[in-house]
Amino acid sequence: RRLFRLADAAQYRAKAERAAGPVVAGREGPGDPVVRLADEPSRAEDGERRRFRGRHSP
């Protein structure tokens, strides 16, 4: 999960900077806000983020 969060962060950062080359999230070390976010526990109880019409949330 952490790897996917870091990859997402790198993609968002590259888009924001309109980077021509590769961007690596978390290069600033443990104090990097991206690393702190990636290490946070998940907020969702079941991990399911999709919603279906007609289905009520548990």
Summary of the structure (lengths in Angstrom):
residues: 58
radius of gyration: 15.2
end to end distance: 23.9
largest distance: 45.1
contacts: 98
relative contact order: 0.16
helix: 40%
strand: 0%
